[in-house]
Amino acid sequence: MHVAINTEALIIGAGPIGLFQAFELGLLGVDCHIVEAMDRPGGQCVELYPDKPIYDIPGTAYTTAEDFILQLLKQLKPFGTQIHTGQTVEGLTKNDDGGFVATTSTGKAFAAKQVFLATGAGAFTPVKLRVDGIEQFEDEQIHYHSVEQQKLTGKNVVVVGDNNNAVHCAISACDNANSVVLLHRKRRLGASSENLASLEQLVSNGRMQQIKGKITSYTGSYSLQKISIQENADHIQQHDVDELIVKLGNSPKQSDLNSWGVTTQAKHVPVDTAHYQTDLSGVFAVGDINIYPAKRKLILCGFHEATLAAFSATGNLRPDKPLHLQYTTTSTELQKRLGII
Ligand SMILES: Cc1cc2nc3c(=O)[nH]c(=O)nc-3n(C[C@H](O)[C@H](O)[C@H](O)COP(=O)(O)OP(=O)(O)OC[C@H]3O[C@@H](n4cnc5c(N)ncnc54)[C@H](O)[C@@H]3O)c2cc1C
């Protein structure tokens, strides 16, 4: 376990609402960290519908889900909020002093005074390969999260997946690897036209091999050496592999919030509508994870919840300091925090 990172606020989940929660806390001068299970922020917007249009964000007539997340990140930039990606918060305990310790799947710990559950549909975690015994090579040679390009230098790399992420990874690997294979199941790849064009060029130049098939077995006991790829009923071929990058998408898994001391109701967290606080004082729940009368799972509702939760948590953190409403338009204090003046 690492030394705990001290922070006033910890946000669990970097979906649209977790990102806006950090912005609202930043405006109020509260420092925070965000933990996100996926390799990138954006929640359902980037995982489930990146290219789809959204028409009901106030003041934005039209945006794609991916661009919307980019705008949220740009808005958050002045506060330099750290987003710890590729790890899931697995445990949360309340200390006697009223603060919290959260621990993550990669061994990080956070000591936070206030906690925000922005966990939405659940932690998006990578879909794993289903080949008996192959899990022993996880993290060493099998990678479900992002891999440093240096690690691929001179290696035989196989990337598994049909989506844009897989295609993007295979293209990037070509810069450093000895050989690259993109192994996919579907005939049509779900990738951007730009990535498909680069892929076609790399394949025609012989820099990458594209195979439609699935891994059926492997060889190697101390290290992964070869994989068997079944292309059709009659044809199985073996491939050398040093690094296997798996991009089969992510599926959501809700954390065991009850074991954190938070009450749930039908897999959601009841909150009051003045503070958006749970029944565990100091823990707030915002966005799709919460429930209250007339709740609607809409981004704009989550933004309102995050705003009131930020005010409430700031009141808890600074009980002696009056918390006046200020406008970003006219407040020099807020504009300084935003780095505008
Ligand atoms: C196809 C589709 C279209 C939609 N269109 C619209 C629309 O047009 N307008 C609209 O308002 N809404 C729309 N929505 C709904 C909208 O996307 C959700 O309301 C919104 O994403 C909720 O945001 P969130 O931040 O609460 O949760 P999510 O987006 O689910 O994000 C939660 C994040 O928390 C992370 N996480 C969870 N648990 C942990 C943990 N323990 N540790 C670390 N990380 C964790 C997850 O990996 C995830 O990234 C649409 C939804 C779908 C599926």
The ligand as an SDF file (V2000), in Angstrom:
LIG
                    3D

 53 58  0  0  0  0  0  0  0  0999 V2000
  -26.8430    5.6720  -25.2510 C   0  0  0  0  0  0  0  0  0  0  0  0
  -27.0340    6.7450  -24.1840 C   0  0  0  0  0  0  0  0  0  0  0  0
  -27.4200    8.0200  -24.5910 C   0  0  0  0  0  0  0  0  0  0  0  0
  -27.6130    9.0140  -23.6220 C   0  0  0  0  0  0  0  0  0  0  0  0
  -28.0020   10.2610  -24.0230 N   0  0  0  0  0  0  0  0  0  0  0  0
  -28.1970   11.2530  -23.1000 C   0  0  0  0  0  0  0  0  0  0  0  0
  -28.6390   12.5600  -23.4960 C   0  0  0  0  0  0  0  0  0  0  0  0
  -28.8560   12.8120  -24.6740 O   0  0  0  0  0  0  0  0  0  0  0  0
  -28.8050   13.4860  -22.5010 N   0  0  0  0  0  0  0  0  0  0  0  0
  -28.5900   13.2240  -21.1700 C   0  0  0  0  0  0  0  0  0  0  0  0
  -28.7570   14.1140  -20.3320 O   0  0  0  0  0  0  0  0  0  0  0  0
  -28.1900   11.9820  -20.7790 N   0  0  0  0  0  0  0  0  0  0  0  0
  -27.9920   11.0000  -21.6960 C   0  0  0  0  0  0  0  0  0  0  0  0
  -27.6030    9.7430  -21.2930 N   0  0  0  0  0  0  0  0  0  0  0  0
  -27.4030    9.4900  -19.8510 C   0  0  0  0  0  0  0  0  0  0  0  0
  -26.0630   10.0480  -19.3840 C   0  0  0  0  0  0  0  0  0  0  0  0
  -24.9890    9.5090  -20.1530 O   0  0  0  0  0  0  0  0  0  0  0  0
  -25.8740    9.7010  -17.9080 C   0  0  0  0  0  0  0  0  0  0  0  0
  -26.9100   10.3170  -17.1800 O   0  0  0  0  0  0  0  0  0  0  0  0
  -24.5080   10.1910  -17.4200 C   0  0  0  0  0  0  0  0  0  0  0  0
  -23.4590    9.5430  -18.0920 O   0  0  0  0  0  0  0  0  0  0  0  0
  -24.3670    9.9370  -15.9110 C   0  0  0  0  0  0  0  0  0  0  0  0
  -23.1280   10.4240  -15.5490 O   0  0  0  0  0  0  0  0  0  0  0  0
  -22.3960    9.9080  -14.2220 P   0  0  0  0  0  0  0  0  0  0  0  0
  -21.1150   10.6860  -14.1650 O   0  0  0  0  0  0  0  0  0  0  0  0
  -23.3390    9.9700  -13.0840 O   0  0  0  0  0  0  0  0  0  0  0  0
  -22.1220    8.3510  -14.4550 O   0  0  0  0  0  0  0  0  0  0  0  0
  -21.3230    7.5510  -15.5830 P   0  0  0  0  0  0  0  0  0  0  0  0
  -21.3580    8.2580  -16.8780 O   0  0  0  0  0  0  0  0  0  0  0  0
  -21.8700    6.1610  -15.5180 O   0  0  0  0  0  0  0  0  0  0  0  0
  -19.8250    7.5850  -15.0520 O   0  0  0  0  0  0  0  0  0  0  0  0
  -19.4720    6.9370  -13.8520 C   0  0  0  0  0  0  0  0  0  0  0  0
  -17.9660    6.6980  -13.8770 C   0  0  0  0  0  0  0  0  0  0  0  0
  -17.5550    6.2310  -12.5870 O   0  0  0  0  0  0  0  0  0  0  0  0
  -16.5910    5.1890  -12.7500 C   0  0  0  0  0  0  0  0  0  0  0  0
  -16.6510    4.3580  -11.5480 N   0  0  0  0  0  0  0  0  0  0  0  0
  -17.7310    3.7390  -11.0110 C   0  0  0  0  0  0  0  0  0  0  0  0
  -17.4060    3.1100   -9.8630 N   0  0  0  0  0  0  0  0  0  0  0  0
  -16.0780    3.3410   -9.6600 C   0  0  0  0  0  0  0  0  0  0  0  0
  -15.1600    2.9470   -8.6500 C   0  0  0  0  0  0  0  0  0  0  0  0
  -15.5290    2.2020   -7.6010 N   0  0  0  0  0  0  0  0  0  0  0  0
  -13.8700    3.3540   -8.7640 N   0  0  0  0  0  0  0  0  0  0  0  0
  -13.4600    4.1070   -9.8320 C   0  0  0  0  0  0  0  0  0  0  0  0
  -14.3160    4.5210  -10.8210 N   0  0  0  0  0  0  0  0  0  0  0  0
  -15.5880    4.1280  -10.7230 C   0  0  0  0  0  0  0  0  0  0  0  0
  -17.0430    4.4610  -14.0150 C   0  0  0  0  0  0  0  0  0  0  0  0
  -15.9890    3.7370  -14.6020 O   0  0  0  0  0  0  0  0  0  0  0  0
  -17.5450    5.6380  -14.8840 C   0  0  0  0  0  0  0  0  0  0  0  0
  -16.5350    6.1560  -15.7170 O   0  0  0  0  0  0  0  0  0  0  0  0
  -27.4170    8.7290  -22.2350 C   0  0  0  0  0  0  0  0  0  0  0  0
  -27.0120    7.4460  -21.8560 C   0  0  0  0  0  0  0  0  0  0  0  0
  -26.8230    6.4560  -22.8200 C   0  0  0  0  0  0  0  0  0  0  0  0
  -26.3910    5.0830  -22.3870 C   0  0  0  0  0  0  0  0  0  0  0  0
  1  2  1  0
  2  3  1  0
  2 52  2  0
  3  4  2  0
  4  5  1  0
  4 50  1  0
  5  6  2  0
  6  7  1  0
  6 13  1  0
  7  8  2  0
  7  9  1  0
  9 10  1  0
 10 11  2  0
 10 12  1  0
 12 13  2  0
 13 14  1  0
 14 15  1  0
 14 50  1  0
 15 16  1  0
 16 17  1  0
 16 18  1  0
 18 19  1  0
 18 20  1  0
 20 21  1  0
 20 22  1  0
 22 23  1  0
 23 24  1  0
 24 25  2  0
 24 26  1  0
 24 27  1  0
 27 28  1  0
 28 29  2  0
 28 30  1  0
 28 31  1  0
 31 32  1  0
 32 33  1  0
 33 34  1  0
 33 48  1  0
 34 35  1  0
 35 36  1  0
 35 46  1  0
 36 37  1  0
 36 45  1  0
 37 38  2  0
 38 39  1  0
 39 40  1  0
 39 45  2  0
 40 41  1  0
 40 42  2  0
 42 43  1  0
 43 44  2  0
 44 45  1  0
 46 47  1  0
 46 48  1  0
 48 49  1  0
 50 51  2  0
 51 52  1  0
 52 53  1  0
M  END
$$$$
